[in-house]
Each structure stands twice: as C-alpha cells, then as structure tokens.
Amino acid sequence: MLFDTPIFILFLCIVALCYWQLGFRNQNRFLLAASYLFYGWWDWRFLLLMIGSTVIDYFIAIKISEATDPRVRKSLLVLSLVINFTILGFFKYFNFFADSLGHVLAGVGINASLPVLLIILPPGISFYTFQEVAYIVDVYSGKLPPSRSFLDYGLFISLFPHLIAGPIQRPAHLLPQVQKPRNWQSDKAFDGLMLILEGLFRKCVIADNCALVANAAFAGSFGKPSLPVTLLGMYAFAWQIYGDFSGYSDIARGSAQLLGFHFMVNFRQPYFADSIQDFWRRWHVSLSTWLRDYLYIPLGGNRKGERNTYRNLLLTMLLGGLWHGANWTFVFWGGQHGASLAVERKLTRDKPAIGGALRKLLKQIFIFHVVCVSWIFFRAQSLRAAWEMLKGLGSWSWRPEFPAAFLFLAVFSVPLLLLDIYLETTGGEYFSAFAPVRWRVAFGLACAMIIALMGANQANAFIYFQF
C-alpha cells in the first residue's frame, strides 16, 4: 500500500523530483494524477467515489455563485450538504445505526431483523468530506469565489499529503496556493525535510514504542485492570496518539512544503494546556476550528444565552466524537469533552484569571489527566471495556514486569515531553528551527539515526487512517 510510511516517502521523493521539472499548469496536472494514483492504489472504486463527490461539488459551487434567487442558492447548499453527509453516513455509520436501532427495539420487546452490510470505509472520507463542505459553505457565504477550473479544485481536495488524515485544509488557505504558480525555495524545502524527519521520529520512535505498552495494557496482557495496568494503558496511549497524529501532521506539512505548499499547523503542544478550551486550541487544530466555524457558530455559538451555549458545546463535541468513528466510545469521548467545556465555562465565567507559575503548572497537570482519562474511552473497543479500565483505578495488583514497563514508557515519552518544552519555549515549528544550518543538518542526521536504531520493530498504521 502507498499508505505505508517507507513507501510513502519513496513516492514523495519520486513525485517531487518530477514535479519541479514541470511548468505551473503541468505541475497541477501531474500532482492531480499522482494524488489520484496514490488514493486509488488500494481500491480504484473508492477513487471513483471521491472523484464523483468532487465533480458534484465543483458544479454546485458554480451554480450557487451564479444564482441570484436566495431560495435557489440555499436549495443548492442543502443539496450539497445532503449528498456529502449521505455518502459519509452510509459508508461510515450505516451498520452502526442499524445495530444500535436493533438493540433499542430489542430492549422494548421488538425483534427486528435489520440489514447489516459488508461496507469497507473509504480512506480519508471524513477528511475530504469536511473540506468539500467547508468549500461549499464558504462559496455560499461569499467568503470565497468558486474555482472555475476542475483541475485546481480537484487538486485542492485530493492533494495527497493531506488526503488520508489531514490536516483538514481551509479553502481560503489552500485553494489560492493551488491556483498560483509555485517557485522552488530551498529554505522552505529544507524546513520541510526537517518536519518530515521530526514527524518520523514522533511516529516511529515515540508512538510505535508507546503502542507496545498501550496495546498490552488494553489487551489484558498485563492481567486484569488494576491501578498500574490502567495507568500504563492510559499514559502510553496518551503519548502514542499524540506522537502518532502529530507525527503524521508534521510529515504531511513537510511533504507539502517540498512541493511548494503551506499547510496549517495542526498541533501546538496540547499537553501544556491549562484548560479544556486551551487543549482544543492546541489539539487537532484543523478539526477543532472546523467544528467551531461550521458547526458551533452556525448553531448559535455563545450568542443566545448561557444555556444555549452549553447545549451548543455539547452538541458540537458529541458530533466531533462521532466524526472519529462509528462506536459509542467515540460519542462518549466527545460528550466528555463537551460536558467538560460547559462545566469549565460555568465555573470560570466572569471570573478573573489568577496567575502564578505554580498555579499554572498544577492546572496543566490536572487538565492533562482529565484528557488522559478521556483517552481510555477513545482507545477501548467498547464502553464496557472502558469502564473496566476505569474501575482498575480503584484496585491494586502487582506484577514483576510493571517496573520495566513504566521505565520503557518513560524512555519513549519523556523525549517527546522535552521536545514540546523546547517548542513551547522557542515557538519553533521543529527542533533547532532557529539554529544555524550546520546544527540543523547535524540534528537531522542524528534524528535519522535514532529512527533507524530505535524505531519499533512492530509497524503500526497511523491511528487516524481509520477515521
């Protein structure tokens, strides 16, 4: 599969070498063909699905801009939203809702034989659907003129570095870059290579090694859930998912820079957040801002009273949780964050912030653990399994392998913590970003050596590929 990390890097190198030999329009044609090859390599039928939805939204956007009757414009907007969310809902949620409805009916004594289909989730459908929706809404609201070139719009949707797991690109940010000529800039390309190396370090060294501990804890390899088992699983998965997804985002951003594009920053040291709201300003920024601008604000945001604000926060995060996957664990995870945001707003509204370095540190530690507890529901296969892990916090057992497991976890999580402390302090996009070139080259070589020597032997797909 082209989604495998080594093959992706090889694919990127070949594409970049060919790409910079071409003129502007041919660059776009070549990238569109390469992106379609990348996406369709696994299953060409999913490529047809993506192209079909791209064609539909391309023409609907033009029709919206040409229509003068507000009712026609709104009807076209609704048509696009219905088509996009119907496609997403069928492939991602049909069996989930059918199974859930069957359980509800069975609970009231109705035995209904509901259809269950063998549906394979198209890769990246959640990400490119959100980009298409953002594009249509922005064209409808007049924030963006529609693209008159299918080549440009198709490339905006399918550009392969962000296609499978984001970051979710805003139309006003990426589409103009697609529409303008791009020039080779050696400094930007160098930064891109450094981002790729740091992303590989986060993924292959940090995330994949932490995954060994997390998988063992959640699979029961350490025995029944107890305080040490739950802490191992909770902390290990917290660092695994952060290293995994921030690593992918760095690789995507670095790959884009090699091709002359700029992607938005998707992570800003989220485990240093001192509130849940601050966490969502730092974690998966492309999704959190999408939910804010295209769901929370249209629902009314905080403009219609406190009770409606709490409702909007809860609904936004519930739907954000469901976006991640067709499982009640994700819904509950989103509900946790929505409720936390509402409670936090209630407790801190109209109260002045109290400063102090120690107080801030204590708040950061508290928020980190609130987030870690929520990760249990994100990682567990069912609500029952999540509850069993949580109950483990109240029981005790000890096994001789626990000290080695905690030491192993520390060895592969503390480096990422130290890296984030450096980035938080300096404001750099990667380690040594402001150092002289020779030091950055040395860092890059050292990083490549560490990846080769300390990367986990067990390959793990990027977590967000499943969403």
C-alpha positions as CSV (number, residue, x, y, z in Angstrom):
1,M,0.0,0.0,0.0
2,L,1.2,3.6,-0.7
3,F,-0.1,4.4,2.8
4,D,2.9,2.6,4.4
5,T,5.4,5.1,5.7
6,P,8.5,3.9,3.8
7,I,6.6,3.6,0.5
8,F,5.0,7.0,1.0
9,I,8.5,8.6,1.5
10,L,9.7,6.9,-1.7
11,F,6.5,8.0,-3.5
12,L,7.0,11.6,-2.3
13,C,10.6,11.7,-3.5
14,I,9.7,10.5,-7.0
15,V,6.8,12.9,-7.2
16,A,8.9,15.9,-6.0
17,L,11.7,15.1,-8.5
18,C,9.4,15.0,-11.4
19,Y,7.1,17.9,-10.2
20,W,9.8,20.5,-10.1
21,Q,10.8,19.8,-13.7
22,L,7.4,21.0,-15.0
23,G,5.7,24.3,-15.6
24,F,2.9,25.6,-13.4
25,R,-0.2,24.1,-15.1
26,N,1.6,20.9,-15.8
27,Q,2.6,20.7,-12.2
28,N,-1.1,20.8,-11.2
29,R,-1.9,18.2,-13.8
30,F,0.9,15.9,-12.6
31,L,0.0,16.4,-8.9
32,L,-3.7,15.6,-9.5
33,A,-2.7,12.4,-11.4
34,A,-0.2,11.4,-8.7
35,S,-2.8,12.1,-6.0
36,Y,-5.4,10.0,-7.7
37,L,-2.8,7.2,-8.2
38,F,-1.9,7.5,-4.5
39,Y,-5.6,7.2,-3.4
40,G,-6.8,4.7,-5.9
41,W,-3.8,2.3,-5.5
42,W,-5.6,0.3,-2.8
43,D,-9.1,0.2,-4.4
44,W,-10.0,2.1,-7.6
45,R,-13.7,2.1,-6.6
46,F,-13.0,4.5,-3.7
47,L,-11.2,6.8,-6.2
48,L,-14.4,6.9,-8.3
49,L,-16.4,7.8,-5.2
50,M,-14.1,10.7,-4.4
51,I,-14.0,12.0,-8.0
52,G,-17.8,11.7,-8.1
53,S,-18.3,13.8,-5.0
54,T,-15.6,16.3,-6.2
55,V,-17.4,16.7,-9.6
56,I,-20.8,17.3,-7.9
57,D,-19.5,20.0,-5.5
58,Y,-17.5,21.7,-8.3
59,F,-20.6,22.3,-10.3
60,I,-22.9,23.1,-7.4
61,A,-20.5,25.8,-6.2
62,I,-20.5,27.4,-9.6
63,K,-24.3,27.3,-9.7
64,I,-24.5,28.8,-6.2
65,S,-22.3,31.8,-7.3
66,E,-24.4,32.3,-10.5
67,A,-27.8,32.1,-8.8
68,T,-29.5,35.4,-7.7
69,D,-32.5,33.9,-6.0
70,P,-31.7,33.3,-2.3
71,R,-34.0,30.3,-2.3
72,V,-32.2,28.7,-5.1
73,R,-28.8,29.3,-3.5
74,K,-30.0,27.8,-0.3
75,S,-31.5,24.8,-2.0
76,L,-28.2,24.2,-3.8
77,L,-26.3,24.5,-0.5
78,V,-28.7,22.0,1.2
79,L,-28.4,19.6,-1.8
80,S,-24.6,19.6,-1.5
81,L,-24.7,19.0,2.3
82,V,-27.3,16.2,1.9
83,I,-25.2,14.5,-0.8
84,N,-21.9,14.8,1.2
85,F,-23.3,13.7,4.5
86,T,-25.4,10.9,3.0
87,I,-22.3,9.4,1.4
88,L,-20.3,9.8,4.6
89,G,-23.1,8.5,6.7
90,F,-23.7,5.4,4.5
91,F,-20.1,4.3,4.4
92,K,-19.2,5.2,7.9
93,Y,-22.3,4.8,10.0
94,F,-24.9,2.6,8.3
95,N,-24.1,-0.6,10.3
96,F,-23.5,1.4,13.5
97,F,-27.0,3.0,13.4
98,A,-28.7,-0.2,12.2
99,D,-27.1,-2.2,15.0
100,S,-27.9,0.5,17.6
101,L,-31.5,0.6,16.4
102,G,-31.8,-3.1,16.6
103,H,-30.6,-3.1,20.3
104,V,-33.1,-0.3,21.1
105,L,-36.0,-2.2,19.5
106,A,-34.9,-5.4,21.2
107,G,-35.0,-3.6,24.5
108,V,-38.7,-2.8,24.1
109,G,-39.6,-6.3,23.0
110,I,-39.5,-5.8,19.2
111,N,-37.3,-8.4,17.4
112,A,-36.4,-6.6,14.1
113,S,-34.1,-8.2,11.6
114,L,-32.3,-5.1,10.3
115,P,-29.9,-5.3,7.4
116,V,-26.1,-5.3,8.1
117,L,-23.9,-4.7,5.1
118,L,-20.3,-5.5,4.5
119,I,-19.1,-1.9,4.0
120,I,-15.4,-1.0,3.7
121,L,-14.7,2.5,4.9
122,P,-13.1,4.5,2.1
123,P,-9.7,6.0,3.3
124,G,-9.9,9.7,4.2
125,I,-13.6,10.1,3.5
126,S,-14.1,12.1,6.7
127,F,-11.3,14.5,5.9
128,Y,-12.1,15.2,2.2
129,T,-15.9,15.4,3.0
130,F,-15.2,18.1,5.6
131,Q,-13.1,20.0,3.0
132,E,-15.8,19.9,0.4
133,V,-18.4,21.0,2.9
134,A,-16.2,23.9,4.0
135,Y,-15.7,24.9,0.3
136,I,-19.4,24.9,-0.4
137,V,-20.3,26.8,2.7
138,D,-17.6,29.4,2.0
139,V,-18.8,29.9,-1.6
140,Y,-22.4,30.2,-0.4
141,S,-21.5,32.8,2.3
142,G,-19.4,34.8,-0.2
143,K,-16.1,34.3,1.5
144,L,-14.6,32.6,-1.5
145,P,-15.3,32.7,-5.3
146,P,-15.8,29.2,-6.8
147,S,-13.0,27.6,-8.7
148,R,-13.7,27.7,-12.5
149,S,-11.0,25.1,-13.0
150,F,-11.8,21.5,-12.1
151,L,-8.1,20.8,-12.2
152,D,-7.5,23.3,-9.4
153,Y,-10.5,22.3,-7.3
154,G,-9.8,18.6,-7.7
155,L,-6.2,19.1,-6.6
156,F,-7.3,21.2,-3.6
157,I,-9.5,18.2,-2.5
158,S,-7.1,15.4,-3.3
159,L,-3.6,16.7,-2.8
160,F,-2.0,13.5,-1.4
161,P,0.0,14.8,1.6
162,H,-3.3,15.7,3.4
163,L,-5.7,13.3,1.7
164,I,-5.8,10.4,4.1
165,A,-5.6,12.0,7.6
166,G,-5.5,15.8,7.2
167,P,-4.8,18.4,8.4
168,I,-8.2,19.5,7.1
169,Q,-7.3,22.3,4.8
170,R,-9.4,25.5,4.7
171,P,-10.4,26.5,1.1
172,A,-9.3,30.1,1.6
173,H,-5.9,28.9,2.7
174,L,-5.0,26.1,0.3
175,L,-7.1,26.8,-2.9
176,P,-5.3,30.1,-3.7
177,Q,-2.0,28.3,-3.4
178,V,-3.2,25.7,-5.9
179,Q,-4.3,28.5,-8.3
180,K,-1.0,30.4,-8.2
181,P,2.5,29.4,-9.6
182,R,4.9,28.0,-7.0
183,N,8.6,28.6,-7.0
184,W,11.3,26.4,-5.6
185,Q,12.5,27.8,-2.2
186,S,15.5,25.9,-0.8
187,D,14.9,27.2,2.8
188,K,11.2,26.1,2.7
189,A,12.2,22.7,1.3
190,F,14.9,22.3,4.0
191,D,12.3,23.1,6.7
192,G,10.0,20.5,5.0
193,L,12.7,17.8,5.2
194,M,13.2,18.6,8.9
195,L,9.5,18.5,9.6
196,I,9.4,15.1,7.9
197,L,12.3,13.8,10.0
198,E,10.7,15.1,13.2
199,G,7.4,13.5,12.2
200,L,9.0,10.2,11.6
201,F,10.7,10.4,15.0
202,R,7.4,11.2,16.7
203,K,5.7,8.3,14.8
204,C,8.3,5.5,14.6
205,V,10.2,6.1,17.8
206,I,7.7,7.6,20.2
207,A,4.3,6.4,19.1
208,D,5.1,2.9,17.9
209,N,7.1,2.1,21.0
210,C,4.4,3.6,23.3
211,A,1.9,1.5,21.4
212,L,3.6,-1.7,22.6
213,V,2.7,-0.8,26.2
214,A,-0.7,0.6,25.4
215,N,-1.7,-2.5,23.3
216,A,-0.5,-4.8,26.1
217,A,-2.5,-2.9,28.7
218,F,-5.7,-2.7,26.8
219,A,-5.5,-6.3,25.5
220,G,-5.1,-7.7,29.0
221,S,-1.5,-8.9,28.6
222,F,-0.7,-7.3,32.0
223,G,-3.6,-9.1,33.6
224,K,-6.9,-7.7,34.7
225,P,-7.2,-3.9,35.0
226,S,-5.7,-2.5,38.2
227,L,-4.1,0.8,39.1
228,P,-0.7,0.0,37.5
229,V,-2.4,-1.5,34.4
230,T,-4.8,1.4,33.9
231,L,-2.0,4.0,34.4
232,L,0.2,2.2,31.9
233,G,-2.5,1.9,29.3
234,M,-3.7,5.5,29.9
235,Y,-0.3,7.2,29.8
236,A,1.0,5.0,27.0
237,F,-1.9,5.7,24.7
238,A,-1.9,9.4,25.5
239,W,1.7,9.6,24.2
240,Q,1.0,7.1,21.4
241,I,-1.9,9.0,19.9
242,Y,-0.1,12.4,20.3
243,G,3.2,11.1,18.8
244,D,1.3,9.3,16.0
245,F,-1.0,12.1,14.9
246,S,1.3,15.0,15.4
247,G,3.9,12.9,13.6
248,Y,1.6,12.4,10.6
249,S,0.7,16.1,10.6
250,D,4.4,17.0,10.5
251,I,5.1,14.6,7.7
252,A,2.1,16.0,5.8
253,R,3.2,19.6,6.3
254,G,6.8,18.8,5.4
255,S,5.7,16.9,2.3
256,A,3.6,19.9,1.2
257,Q,6.5,22.3,1.7
258,L,8.7,20.1,-0.6
259,L,6.0,20.8,-3.2
260,G,5.7,24.5,-2.6
261,F,2.5,24.5,-0.4
262,H,1.9,25.5,3.2
263,F,-0.4,23.6,5.4
264,M,-1.8,24.9,8.7
265,V,-0.1,23.9,12.0
266,N,-2.3,21.1,13.5
267,F,-0.7,20.7,17.0
268,R,0.6,23.3,19.4
269,Q,1.9,21.3,22.4
270,P,-1.6,20.3,23.6
271,Y,-0.4,18.6,26.8
272,F,0.6,22.0,28.1
273,A,-2.9,23.3,28.0
274,D,-4.2,24.8,31.2
275,S,-7.9,24.4,30.4
276,I,-10.0,22.1,28.2
277,Q,-10.7,25.1,25.9
278,D,-7.0,25.7,25.6
279,F,-6.5,22.0,24.9
280,W,-8.8,22.2,21.9
281,R,-6.9,25.3,20.7
282,R,-3.8,23.2,20.6
283,W,-5.0,19.7,19.7
284,H,-6.0,18.7,16.1
285,V,-6.4,22.4,15.3
286,S,-7.8,21.9,11.8
287,L,-10.7,19.8,13.2
288,S,-11.4,22.0,16.2
289,T,-11.5,25.2,14.2
290,W,-13.7,23.4,11.6
291,L,-16.1,22.4,14.2
292,R,-16.1,25.9,15.7
293,D,-16.7,27.7,12.4
294,Y,-19.0,25.3,10.6
295,L,-21.0,23.8,13.5
296,Y,-20.7,25.6,16.8
297,I,-21.1,29.1,15.4
298,P,-24.0,28.2,13.0
299,L,-25.7,26.6,16.0
300,G,-25.6,29.9,17.7
301,G,-22.2,29.7,19.5
302,N,-22.3,31.8,22.6
303,R,-24.7,34.5,21.3
304,K,-28.0,33.2,22.5
305,G,-27.6,32.8,26.3
306,E,-25.7,30.5,28.6
307,R,-28.0,27.5,28.4
308,N,-27.9,27.5,24.6
309,T,-24.1,27.9,24.7
310,Y,-23.8,24.8,26.9
311,R,-26.1,22.9,24.5
312,N,-24.0,24.1,21.5
313,L,-20.8,23.0,23.2
314,L,-22.2,19.6,24.0
315,L,-23.7,19.0,20.5
316,T,-20.5,20.1,18.8
317,M,-18.3,17.8,20.7
318,L,-20.8,14.9,20.5
319,L,-20.8,15.2,16.7
320,G,-17.0,15.7,16.8
321,G,-16.7,12.4,18.7
322,L,-19.0,10.6,16.3
323,W,-16.9,12.0,13.4
324,H,-14.0,10.0,14.7
325,G,-15.7,6.6,14.4
326,A,-18.9,4.6,14.4
327,N,-18.7,3.5,18.0
328,W,-20.4,4.7,21.2
329,T,-17.0,5.0,22.8
330,F,-16.2,8.0,20.4
331,V,-19.6,9.5,21.2
332,F,-19.0,9.2,24.9
333,W,-15.5,10.6,24.4
334,G,-16.9,13.6,22.6
335,G,-19.6,14.0,25.2
336,Q,-17.0,14.1,28.0
337,H,-15.2,16.9,26.3
338,G,-18.4,18.8,25.6
339,A,-19.5,18.5,29.2
340,S,-16.0,19.5,30.4
341,L,-16.1,22.6,28.2
342,A,-19.6,23.5,29.5
343,V,-18.6,23.0,33.2
344,E,-15.4,24.8,32.7
345,R,-17.2,27.8,31.2
346,K,-19.7,27.8,34.0
347,L,-17.1,27.8,36.7
348,T,-14.8,30.4,35.1
349,R,-17.3,32.7,33.5
350,D,-16.8,36.4,34.6
351,K,-14.0,35.4,37.0
352,P,-10.6,36.9,36.6
353,A,-7.7,34.6,35.8
354,I,-5.3,34.1,38.7
355,G,-1.7,33.9,37.6
356,G,1.4,32.3,39.1
357,A,3.7,29.7,37.6
358,L,2.9,27.1,40.2
359,R,-0.8,27.5,39.8
360,K,-0.5,27.2,36.0
361,L,1.6,24.1,36.4
362,L,-1.0,22.5,38.6
363,K,-3.7,23.3,36.2
364,Q,-1.7,21.8,33.3
365,I,-1.2,18.6,35.3
366,F,-4.9,18.5,36.1
367,I,-6.0,19.1,32.5
368,F,-3.5,16.5,31.2
369,H,-5.1,13.9,33.5
370,V,-8.6,14.9,32.5
371,V,-7.6,14.3,28.9
372,C,-5.8,11.1,29.7
373,V,-9.0,9.6,31.4
374,S,-11.0,10.5,28.3
375,W,-8.4,8.7,26.1
376,I,-9.5,5.5,27.8
377,F,-12.8,5.7,26.0
378,F,-11.2,6.7,22.7
379,R,-8.9,3.6,22.9
380,A,-11.2,1.0,24.3
381,Q,-13.2,-1.3,22.0
382,S,-16.4,-0.8,23.9
383,L,-18.0,1.2,26.7
384,R,-17.8,-1.9,28.9
385,A,-14.1,-2.3,28.3
386,A,-13.5,1.3,29.0
387,W,-15.5,1.1,32.3
388,E,-13.4,-2.0,33.3
389,M,-10.2,0.0,32.7
390,L,-11.6,2.9,34.8
391,K,-12.6,0.5,37.6
392,G,-9.0,-0.6,37.7
393,L,-8.0,2.7,39.2
394,G,-9.7,1.5,42.4
395,S,-8.0,-1.9,42.6
396,W,-4.4,-3.0,43.2
397,S,-2.2,-5.8,41.8
398,W,1.5,-6.0,41.1
399,R,3.5,-8.0,38.7
400,P,7.3,-8.1,38.3
401,E,7.1,-6.7,34.7
402,F,5.5,-3.4,35.8
403,P,8.7,-1.6,36.7
404,A,10.2,-2.4,33.3
405,A,7.0,-1.4,31.5
406,F,7.0,2.0,33.3
407,L,10.7,2.5,32.6
408,F,10.2,1.6,28.9
409,L,7.3,4.1,28.7
410,A,9.3,6.8,30.3
411,V,12.2,6.2,27.9
412,F,9.9,6.8,24.9
413,S,7.6,9.5,26.2
414,V,9.9,11.9,28.1
415,P,11.9,12.8,24.9
416,L,8.6,14.0,23.3
417,L,7.8,15.9,26.5
418,L,11.2,17.6,26.4
419,L,10.8,18.4,22.7
420,D,7.5,20.0,23.4
421,I,9.0,22.1,26.2
422,Y,11.6,23.3,23.8
423,L,9.0,24.1,21.1
424,E,6.7,25.8,23.6
425,T,9.6,28.0,24.9
426,T,11.0,28.9,21.5
427,G,7.9,29.0,19.3
428,G,9.7,27.0,16.6
429,E,7.9,24.5,14.3
430,Y,10.6,21.9,14.8
431,F,13.6,21.3,17.0
432,S,16.6,23.6,16.2
433,A,14.4,25.6,13.7
434,F,16.3,28.8,14.7
435,A,19.8,27.2,14.9
436,P,22.5,27.7,12.2
437,V,22.2,25.4,9.2
438,R,25.1,23.2,10.2
439,W,23.4,22.4,13.5
440,R,20.1,21.7,11.8
441,V,21.9,19.3,9.4
442,A,23.5,17.6,12.4
443,F,20.2,17.3,14.1
444,G,18.6,15.8,11.0
445,L,21.3,13.2,10.7
446,A,21.0,12.3,14.4
447,C,17.3,12.1,14.1
448,A,17.6,9.7,11.1
449,M,20.0,7.5,13.1
450,I,17.7,7.4,16.1
451,I,14.8,6.5,13.8
452,A,16.8,3.7,12.3
453,L,18.1,2.3,15.6
454,M,15.1,2.9,18.0
455,G,12.1,2.7,15.7
456,A,9.7,-0.1,16.9
457,N,10.0,-3.4,15.1
458,Q,6.3,-3.7,15.2
459,A,4.8,-1.5,12.4
460,N,1.6,0.3,13.3
461,A,-0.6,2.2,10.8
462,F,-1.3,5.8,11.6
463,I,-4.2,5.9,14.1
464,Y,-6.2,8.5,12.2
465,F,-6.1,6.4,9.0
466,Q,-9.2,4.6,10.4
467,F,-11.2,7.9,10.6
